[in-house]
């Protein structure tokens, strides 16, 4: 992967009717973009030994290394929905991708604390948690291990002019930390299980998504 451009790598798990879509991006050098942190966050890092990572988390309207494109309106909608989860401090993620679409609390390693747009790039800040998986992640960071942030979501795709376009049914679930595969073609593609969205999103999340969708259509 090109570290200068932040080109994503891909992992995909096939489900019965949708894909579990995963996109990979490298964070800033050492996992931290100092200029993205507020003075309070820098103080927390300095004085309280809090580890906050930052950088590009997703990208819209760009064909990735495997030909996949996320249309800006779809990703905008999902980031807007995700911001509510961030605000409620529920935006957890895991170290390495699990085999399913549910974020398992016992495996949580980090929490997304902020997310915003910079052009077509989705930027974010991630605080590493003091959990068993979080401790492993901290040690990896301290050892200088190359880190990547990878989105996890559900959706279907269609082919158009040699590109794989993510469709409107895409739903962003979370962001996980992963290592970069050593071989460009070494991506997971295994048969998955039927996914119950009731286990992925709470009732409040589904109501919020519906309201955001109504507002989005009204603004068109």
C-alpha positions as CSV (number, residue, x, y, z in Angstrom):
1,X,0.0,0.0,0.0
2,X,1.2,3.5,-0.8
3,X,1.7,5.3,2.5
4,X,1.9,8.7,0.9
5,X,-1.5,8.5,-0.7
6,X,-3.1,6.3,1.9
7,X,-4.4,3.9,-0.7
8,X,-6.7,1.4,0.9
9,X,-6.4,-2.3,0.9
10,X,-9.4,-4.6,1.0
11,X,-10.8,-7.5,2.9
12,X,-14.2,-9.0,2.1
13,X,-16.3,-11.6,3.7
14,X,-19.2,-12.9,1.6
15,X,-22.6,-13.1,3.3
16,X,-25.9,-14.5,2.0
17,X,-27.1,-11.2,0.4
18,X,-24.6,-8.6,1.4
19,X,-20.9,-8.2,1.9
20,X,-19.0,-7.5,5.1
21,X,-16.9,-4.6,3.6
22,X,-13.6,-3.7,5.0
23,X,-11.2,-0.9,3.9
24,X,-7.7,-0.4,5.1
25,X,-5.9,2.9,5.6
26,X,-2.6,3.8,7.2
27,X,-2.5,6.3,10.0
28,X,0.0,9.1,10.3
29,X,3.7,8.4,11.0
30,X,3.8,6.6,14.3
31,X,0.0,6.6,14.4
32,X,-0.3,10.2,15.5
33,X,-0.8,13.5,13.6
34,X,0.1,16.0,16.2
35,X,-1.5,18.9,14.4
36,X,-4.9,17.1,14.6
37,X,-4.9,17.0,18.4
38,X,-6.3,19.7,20.5
39,X,-4.2,21.2,23.3
40,X,-6.3,19.3,25.9
41,X,-5.7,16.0,24.0
42,X,-1.9,16.8,23.8
43,X,-2.0,17.4,27.6
44,X,-3.7,14.1,28.2
45,X,-1.1,12.4,26.1
46,X,1.7,14.2,27.9
47,X,0.5,14.0,31.5
48,X,-1.9,11.1,31.7
49,X,-0.2,8.6,29.4
50,X,-3.3,8.5,27.2
51,X,-2.7,7.2,23.7
52,X,-4.6,9.0,21.0
53,X,-4.1,7.9,17.3
54,X,-5.3,10.0,14.4
55,X,-5.4,10.0,10.6
56,X,-7.4,9.0,7.5
57,X,-10.1,6.5,8.3
58,X,-12.0,6.2,5.0
59,X,-12.2,7.9,1.6
60,X,-15.0,8.7,-0.8
61,X,-15.1,8.9,-4.6
62,X,-11.8,7.2,-5.0
63,X,-11.2,3.8,-6.6
64,X,-9.2,1.7,-4.2
65,X,-6.6,-0.9,-5.0
66,X,-9.3,-3.5,-5.6
67,X,-11.5,-1.3,-7.7
68,X,-14.0,-0.4,-5.1
69,X,-15.6,3.1,-4.9
70,X,-17.6,4.6,-2.0
71,X,-19.9,7.3,-3.4
72,X,-19.7,10.5,-1.3
73,X,-23.5,10.7,-0.5
74,X,-23.5,7.2,0.9
75,X,-20.4,7.7,3.0
76,X,-21.7,11.1,4.2
77,X,-24.9,9.5,5.4
78,X,-23.0,6.8,7.2
79,X,-20.6,9.1,8.9
80,X,-23.4,11.3,10.0
81,X,-25.1,8.3,11.6
82,X,-21.7,7.2,13.1
83,X,-21.2,10.6,14.7
84,X,-24.1,9.9,17.1
85,X,-22.4,6.7,18.2
86,X,-19.2,8.7,18.7
87,X,-20.9,11.4,20.7
88,X,-22.4,8.7,23.0
89,X,-19.0,7.2,23.5
90,X,-20.1,3.9,22.0
91,X,-17.9,3.9,18.9
92,X,-15.7,0.9,19.9
93,X,-13.5,-1.2,17.7
94,X,-11.4,-4.3,17.9
95,X,-7.8,-5.3,17.3
96,X,-7.9,-7.4,14.1
97,X,-11.2,-8.1,12.3
98,X,-13.5,-10.6,13.9
99,X,-15.5,-13.2,11.9
100,X,-18.8,-11.4,12.4
101,X,-20.3,-8.0,12.2
102,X,-20.9,-7.4,15.9
103,X,-18.4,-5.4,18.0
104,X,-17.6,-7.7,21.0
105,X,-17.1,-5.7,24.1
106,X,-14.6,-8.2,25.6
107,X,-12.4,-7.7,22.6
108,X,-12.7,-3.8,22.4
109,X,-9.3,-2.2,22.1
110,X,-10.1,1.4,21.2
111,X,-12.8,4.1,21.0
112,X,-13.3,6.6,18.2
113,X,-13.6,10.0,19.8
114,X,-14.0,12.3,16.8
115,X,-14.7,12.0,13.1
116,X,-14.9,14.7,10.4
117,X,-14.4,15.3,6.7
118,X,-11.3,16.8,5.0
119,X,-12.2,17.0,1.3
120,X,-13.1,13.4,0.4
121,X,-11.1,11.9,3.3
122,X,-12.8,10.9,6.5
123,X,-10.5,11.8,9.3
124,X,-10.7,10.6,12.9
125,X,-9.2,10.4,16.3
126,X,-9.0,7.1,18.3
127,X,-8.3,6.7,22.0
128,X,-6.7,3.4,23.0
129,X,-8.5,1.7,25.9
130,X,-6.9,0.2,29.0
131,X,-8.3,-3.2,28.2
132,X,-6.4,-6.5,27.4
133,X,-6.7,-5.8,23.6
134,X,-5.9,-2.1,24.2
135,X,-2.8,-3.0,26.1
136,X,-1.6,-5.2,23.2
137,X,-2.3,-2.3,20.8
138,X,-0.4,0.1,23.0
139,X,2.6,-2.2,23.0
140,X,2.5,-2.5,19.2
141,X,2.4,1.2,18.9
142,X,5.3,1.6,21.3
143,X,7.3,-1.0,19.3
144,X,6.8,1.1,16.2
145,X,4.6,-1.5,14.4
146,X,3.0,-0.2,11.2
147,X,-0.6,0.4,12.0
148,X,-3.7,0.6,9.8
149,X,-7.3,1.5,10.5
150,X,-9.9,-0.5,8.7
151,X,-13.6,0.2,8.4
152,X,-16.2,-2.6,8.9
153,X,-19.6,-2.3,7.3
154,X,-22.4,-4.2,5.6
155,X,-23.5,-3.6,2.1
156,X,-23.9,-4.8,-1.5
157,X,-21.9,-3.8,-4.6
158,X,-22.3,-3.7,-8.4
159,X,-19.9,-3.5,-11.2
160,X,-19.7,-0.5,-13.5
161,X,-17.0,0.2,-16.1
162,X,-14.4,-1.9,-14.3
163,X,-15.1,-0.4,-10.9
164,X,-16.9,-2.0,-7.9
165,X,-19.5,0.6,-6.7
166,X,-20.8,0.3,-3.1
167,X,-24.6,0.5,-3.2
168,X,-27.0,2.6,-1.1
169,X,-27.7,-0.2,1.3
170,X,-24.2,0.2,2.9
171,X,-24.2,0.5,6.7
172,X,-21.0,1.5,8.6
173,X,-20.5,-0.6,11.7
174,X,-17.1,0.4,13.2
175,X,-13.3,0.9,12.7
176,X,-10.8,-1.8,13.6
177,X,-7.0,-1.8,13.9
178,X,-5.3,-4.3,11.6
179,X,-1.9,-5.1,10.2
180,X,-1.1,-4.7,6.5
181,X,-1.0,-8.0,4.6
182,X,2.4,-8.7,3.3
183,X,1.1,-9.8,-0.1
184,X,-1.2,-7.6,-2.1
185,X,-3.5,-10.6,-3.0
186,X,-3.6,-12.0,0.5
187,X,-7.1,-10.9,1.4
188,X,-9.7,-12.9,3.2
189,X,-12.7,-14.1,1.3
190,X,-14.6,-16.8,3.1
191,X,-18.2,-17.8,3.4
192,X,-19.9,-15.8,6.2
193,X,-23.1,-16.3,8.3
194,X,-26.5,-14.6,7.9
195,X,-26.3,-11.3,9.8
196,X,-29.0,-10.1,12.1
197,X,-28.9,-6.3,12.0
198,X,-30.8,-6.1,15.3
199,X,-27.5,-7.3,16.9
200,X,-25.5,-4.7,15.1
201,X,-27.6,-1.6,15.7
202,X,-29.7,-0.7,18.7
203,X,-33.4,0.4,18.3
204,X,-32.3,4.0,19.0
205,X,-29.6,3.6,16.3
206,X,-32.2,2.4,13.8
207,X,-34.5,5.3,14.7
208,X,-31.7,7.8,14.3
209,X,-30.7,6.3,10.9
210,X,-34.4,6.6,9.7
211,X,-34.6,10.2,10.9
212,X,-31.4,11.1,9.2
213,X,-32.6,9.5,6.0
214,X,-35.8,11.5,6.0
215,X,-33.9,14.7,6.6
216,X,-31.4,13.9,3.9
217,X,-34.1,13.3,1.3
218,X,-35.9,16.5,2.4
219,X,-32.8,18.5,1.7
220,X,-32.4,17.2,-1.8
